[in-house]
Amino acid sequence: MKARIPPRNQMSNQSLKAVDQYIQEESHSLTRRLFKLVVVALNELYGFGAKRNLELSQHVGNLIIEHQDYEKMEQSKRR
């Protein structure tokens, strides 16, 4: 059986929030898994140790936060 999500204009606010929250959680989970794989690959291929991987993780985290703020600003311009 295939799940069908009705168009946004036919969904209640509560349903919209639930769908958005689910998408955010899945996105976060996928991002964490991919980042862990990148860290392992950097260690195996180039010998990155814990210190370098921690610095990389912090830097990428900061870039993500900056990008989210930029995306929110861009979305508000479109509305």
C-alpha positions as CSV (number, residue, x, y, z in Angstrom):
1,M,0.0,0.0,0.0
2,K,1.3,3.4,-0.9
3,A,1.0,6.3,1.4
4,R,-0.6,9.4,-0.1
5,I,0.0,12.9,1.3
6,P,-2.7,15.3,0.2
7,P,-1.6,18.8,-1.1
8,R,-0.5,21.3,1.5
9,N,-3.6,23.4,1.0
10,Q,-5.8,20.4,2.0
11,M,-3.9,19.6,5.2
12,S,-4.6,20.9,8.7
13,N,-2.0,23.0,10.5
14,Q,-1.4,20.1,12.9
15,S,-0.8,17.7,10.0
16,L,1.5,20.1,8.3
17,K,3.6,20.5,11.5
18,A,3.7,16.7,11.9
19,V,4.9,16.2,8.3
20,D,7.5,19.0,8.6
21,Q,8.8,17.6,11.9
22,Y,9.1,14.1,10.4
23,I,11.0,15.4,7.4
24,Q,13.4,17.4,9.7
25,E,14.0,14.3,11.9
26,E,14.7,12.1,8.9
27,S,16.9,14.7,7.3
28,H,18.9,15.1,10.5
29,S,19.3,11.4,10.9
30,L,20.5,11.0,7.3
31,T,22.9,13.9,7.6
32,R,24.4,12.3,10.8
33,R,24.9,9.0,9.1
34,L,26.5,10.5,6.0
35,F,28.8,12.6,8.1
36,K,29.9,9.6,10.1
37,L,30.8,7.9,6.9
38,V,32.8,10.9,5.7
39,V,34.7,10.9,9.0
40,V,35.5,7.2,8.7
41,A,36.6,7.6,5.1
42,L,38.9,10.6,6.0
43,N,40.5,8.5,8.7
44,E,41.0,5.4,6.5
45,L,42.1,7.3,3.4
46,Y,44.1,10.2,4.8
47,G,44.8,9.3,8.4
48,F,42.7,12.0,9.9
49,G,42.7,11.5,13.7
50,A,40.2,12.5,16.3
51,K,41.4,16.1,16.6
52,R,41.1,16.8,12.9
53,N,37.8,15.1,12.6
54,L,36.5,17.0,15.6
55,E,37.6,20.3,14.0
56,L,36.0,19.3,10.8
57,S,32.8,18.4,12.6
58,Q,32.6,21.7,14.4
59,H,33.4,23.7,11.2
60,V,30.7,21.8,9.2
61,G,28.2,22.3,12.1
62,N,28.9,26.1,12.0
63,L,28.4,26.2,8.2
64,I,25.1,24.3,8.5
65,I,23.8,26.8,11.1
66,E,24.9,29.7,8.9
67,H,23.3,28.1,5.8
68,Q,20.0,27.5,7.7
69,D,19.8,31.1,8.7
70,Y,20.4,32.1,5.0
71,E,17.7,29.6,3.8
72,K,15.2,31.0,6.3
73,M,15.9,34.5,5.1
74,E,15.5,33.4,1.4
75,Q,12.2,31.6,2.2
76,S,10.8,34.7,3.9
77,K,11.7,36.8,0.8
78,R,9.7,34.4,-1.4
79,R,6.5,34.7,0.6
